[in-house]
Amino acid sequence: MSYSKRRQFLKNLSIGGIIISGIGKSLKKPIILEPKSSVGNEEFSANDKIQLAVIGCGIQGQINARTASRVEGLKIVAACDLYQGRLDKMVEDYGELYTSRDYRDILNRSDIDAVCIATSDHWHDHITIAALKAGKAVYCEKPMVHKLEEGHSVIKAEKESKQPLIIGSQRVSSIIVEKAKELFQSGAIGELIMADINYDRSSAVGAWQYSIPTDASKEAVKWDDYLGDAPKVPYEANRFFRWRNYKDYGTGVAGDLFVHLFSSLHVITGSIGPERVFSTGGLRYWKDGRDVPDVTLGLYDYGAQSSHPAFNVQMRVNFADGSGGGSRARLIGTEGVMTVGGRSIKIEKVGLNNRPNYKGYDSYMTFSSSEQKRFKKWYEAFYKSDKKSQVIEPNELDYRTPEGYSDHLDHWNNFANAIRKGEKIVEDGTFGLRAAGPSLATNVSYFENRIVNWDPERMKIE
């Protein structure tokens, strides 16, 4: 079904009833969205619980552990990290755990059902593939891979193992993104023309200057093991504890943050990705030895697909934002704009006026008096029945998440339900590569100073 036919079909079904009933009104009071149900208030015996190991217990690994521990029927039983201090912290938080500084020990254990991989990016493909081959379900942090050429090997391992693989960009599971998708499909903003998306930060920690422990020696972090397939370089504590700052281990701004933005955009629009990528930016402020930019801007051409017309995206991350930072996505259509934040959606409808207004700034004022009279008569006759060119009355719709809502918990619940009940994964390897692909292509464009042609169907650079 073409995009235009699909949109009309959805309008006829009146998807998202509040949209249809809300048009022409300004709803000042926010609409609080209903949260998803959890795994289901079920009782699980000790032998029936999903036994989880966390591999990579840094910031995101421990955030994942805290969220996963809230999932019914899931128990954290093991932890792996190259720095002993993080393993000590996991034991402090979760009691008696099996701990190791070698991920292979974890994968060899028959009592572990699933693993959460929250290592630096350059280990994602290696450990994910090994875990799937070992018969473990895998929650892998985004981006799915460090290099584009690694993506298809991960998808191959996923298919061959038949184990659940979910990529950890939790916005995909958000009730905000789900509602935004519903609104978009119903034609709430008309035909999508462009998206303006940013994710800015204004602090040292936001710019990846993470704290380094006082006992951070080469031996304390098993530096040689950490390097893996990265270039062999002398140990520096920054490279281990602030790895996002280095291309050898991380994927920069695009891999850390753009991938979140692509993930939610693709859910909302139903897109499989852009066709052309161009990036620019630079290292403007955080000149601390990093070799990736702290300002990145990307331009993306999306071709027409069954779920959307052709549109353009401009995306930005600024790590030195003196205005305070923040993130939002503005989807701009012919009839309005939808602004999507982490916890809110706002629809503002004004409409596109296709009818030239000769009473304002227009060449009409340059006509002679006699021609103005003739033109006015023609104008009124010509546009008399042209309802498409009428301006839509201004109105607003405002949606919010309930207090305490966590899309991260919804994401983990999806993973647990996939393991236990065979529920469809919302962010599998293919989706993960279609989000990581344009993100990593952004880096290719920046560092190679060229436009990148990306095939979203085949998930390859052309």
Secondary structure as UniProt FT lines:
FT   HELIX           3..13
FT   HELIX           18..22
FT   TURN            23..24
FT   STRAND          31..32
FT   HELIX           46..48
FT   STRAND          50..55
FT   HELIX           59..68
FT   TURN            69..70
FT   TURN            72..73
FT   STRAND          74..80
FT   HELIX           84..94
FT   STRAND          98..100
FT   HELIX           103..107
FT   TURN            110..111
FT   STRAND          114..117
FT   HELIX           121..123
FT   HELIX           124..133
FT   TURN            134..135
FT   STRAND          137..141
FT   HELIX           148..150
FT   HELIX           151..161
FT   STRAND          165..168
FT   HELIX           170..173
FT   HELIX           175..185
FT   TURN            186..189
FT   STRAND          192..200
FT   TURN            204..208
FT   TURN            214..215
FT   TURN            218..222
FT   HELIX           223..227
FT   TURN            228..229
FT   HELIX           237..241
FT   HELIX           243..245
FT   TURN            247..249
FT   HELIX           252..253
FT   HELIX           254..258
FT   HELIX           259..269
FT   STRAND          276..282
FT   STRAND          295..302
FT   TURN            306..307
FT   STRAND          311..318
FT   TURN            319..320
FT   TURN            322..323
FT   STRAND          326..333
FT   STRAND          336..340
FT   STRAND          344..349
FT   TURN            358..359
FT   HELIX           363..366
FT   HELIX           369..382
FT   TURN            383..385
FT   HELIX           387..389
FT   STRAND          395..400
FT   TURN            403..404
FT   HELIX           407..421
FT   HELIX           429..448
FT   STRAND          452..455
FT   TURN            456..459
FT   STRAND          460..461
//
